[in-house]
Each structure stands twice: as C-alpha cells, then as structure tokens.
Amino acid sequence: MIDSILNFFSWLYNTITGFFGWLLSLFTDLITAFLTMLKDFSVWLFDTLLGLAIAALNTVSFPAQFLDFSSHWASIPADALNLAGYLGIHTAFSIVITAYGIRLGLRLIPYVGTLFK
C-alpha cells in the first residue's frame, strides 16, 4: 500500500518536473527562434537598403570621360614619361596607395585602429 502511494507521488513528481523541463525547453527554443528572426530581419533590412542605394546610384548619370585616363596620359610628353619611368614614379605611387589602403584597413578594425592614432 505504501509502495503504491510512493510510486504514485514519484510518478507525479517526475511528470511535473518533466512538464516544467519541457516548458523551459519550449521557452528557450522560442527565444532562440525570436533572435534568429531578428537577425534575419536585420540582414533583410540591410540588403533592402543596399538595393535602394544601388538603384539610386544607377539613376545618376556619371560621364565615363572622367574615368578615361588615356586622353590625359597621351597629353604627357614622351620625355616626361621616360624620366618618370627612370625615377620609378609608378612604383612610388603604387607603394603610397598600398600604404594608404593598409592604413584604412587598420583604421576600420576598432582595436587595432586605436593603436596607430
């Protein structure tokens, strides 16, 4: 008789703790799903804003003559180009532009950017 009462209460205890464990599991799954949905919404919003920015930039007419350096390059005299080749001006420009690119990249990383101010 006492064994059956103890078995009943142990079954009741296990059932109640199992229910609350399931409820806790459900709550954590809901929180995880909400955070995933929030992350997906933020990615969607960022993608939409970038799409709008691309559409806005595509509507602006930008003349391609500004990007055509061949006319400017042709106007430089041959002797000046020869001297620039001997002095290594193209190498110097590439080193300077690479250095600025590395500096910009280091500045974009928050902790490393504070080291080189």
C-alpha positions as CSV (number, residue, x, y, z in Angstrom):
1,M,0.0,0.0,0.0
2,I,2.7,2.5,1.0
3,D,4.8,1.4,-2.1
4,S,1.9,2.2,-4.4
5,I,1.5,5.6,-2.8
6,L,5.2,6.3,-3.0
7,N,5.2,5.2,-6.7
8,F,2.2,7.5,-7.4
9,F,4.0,10.5,-5.8
10,S,7.3,9.7,-7.5
11,W,5.3,9.4,-10.8
12,L,3.6,12.7,-10.1
13,Y,6.9,14.4,-9.2
14,N,8.5,13.1,-12.4
15,T,5.6,14.2,-14.5
16,I,5.5,17.7,-13.1
17,T,9.3,18.1,-13.4
18,G,9.2,16.8,-16.9
19,F,6.4,19.2,-17.8
20,F,8.4,22.2,-16.4
21,G,11.5,20.9,-18.2
22,W,9.6,20.8,-21.4
23,L,8.2,24.3,-20.7
24,L,11.7,25.6,-20.1
25,S,12.9,23.9,-23.3
26,L,10.0,25.5,-25.2
27,F,10.8,28.9,-23.8
28,T,14.5,28.7,-24.8
29,D,13.5,27.5,-28.3
30,L,11.1,30.4,-28.6
31,I,13.8,32.9,-27.5
32,T,16.3,31.3,-30.0
33,A,13.7,31.5,-32.8
34,F,13.0,35.1,-32.0
35,L,16.7,36.0,-32.0
36,T,17.2,34.2,-35.3
37,M,14.1,36.0,-36.8
38,L,15.5,39.3,-35.5
39,K,18.9,38.6,-37.1
40,D,17.2,37.6,-40.4
41,F,15.1,40.8,-40.3
42,S,18.2,42.9,-39.8
43,V,20.0,41.2,-42.7
44,W,16.9,41.7,-44.9
45,L,16.7,45.4,-44.0
46,F,20.4,45.9,-44.7
47,D,20.0,44.1,-48.0
48,T,17.0,46.2,-48.9
49,L,18.8,49.5,-48.0
50,L,21.8,48.5,-50.1
51,G,19.4,47.6,-53.0
52,L,17.8,51.0,-52.7
53,A,21.2,52.7,-52.7
54,I,22.3,50.8,-55.8
55,A,19.0,51.7,-57.5
56,A,19.6,55.4,-56.6
57,L,23.2,55.3,-57.8
58,N,22.1,53.7,-61.1
59,T,19.8,56.6,-61.8
60,V,22.6,59.1,-61.6
61,S,24.3,59.6,-64.9
62,F,28.1,59.7,-64.4
63,P,30.0,60.5,-67.6
64,A,32.7,57.9,-68.4
65,Q,35.1,60.6,-69.7
66,F,36.3,61.2,-66.1
67,L,37.4,57.6,-65.9
68,D,39.2,57.6,-69.2
69,F,42.8,58.4,-68.4
70,S,44.1,57.6,-71.9
71,S,43.5,61.2,-73.1
72,H,45.3,62.6,-70.1
73,W,48.1,60.1,-70.5
74,A,48.5,61.0,-74.2
75,S,49.0,64.6,-73.4
76,I,52.1,64.0,-71.3
77,P,55.3,64.5,-73.3
78,A,57.4,61.4,-74.1
79,D,60.4,62.8,-72.4
80,A,58.5,63.3,-69.1
81,L,57.2,59.7,-69.3
82,N,60.7,58.4,-69.9
83,L,62.0,60.4,-66.9
84,A,59.1,59.1,-64.7
85,G,60.0,55.6,-65.8
86,Y,63.6,56.1,-64.8
87,L,62.7,57.6,-61.4
88,G,60.3,54.8,-60.7
89,I,57.3,57.1,-60.2
90,H,54.8,54.3,-60.9
91,T,56.4,52.1,-58.2
92,A,56.3,55.0,-55.7
93,F,52.7,55.7,-56.4
94,S,51.8,52.0,-56.0
95,I,53.7,51.9,-52.7
96,V,51.9,55.0,-51.4
97,I,48.5,53.8,-52.5
98,T,49.1,50.4,-50.9
99,A,50.2,52.1,-47.7
100,Y,47.0,54.2,-47.6
101,G,44.9,51.1,-48.2
102,I,46.6,49.2,-45.4
103,R,46.2,52.3,-43.1
104,L,42.5,52.5,-44.0
105,G,42.1,48.7,-43.3
106,L,43.7,49.0,-39.9
107,R,41.6,52.0,-39.0
108,L,38.5,50.1,-39.8
109,I,39.3,47.5,-37.2
110,P,38.3,49.2,-33.9
111,Y,41.0,47.9,-31.5
112,V,43.9,48.0,-34.0
113,G,42.9,51.4,-35.2
114,T,43.3,52.9,-31.7
115,L,46.9,51.6,-31.6
116,F,48.0,53.6,-34.6
117,K,46.5,57.1,-33.9
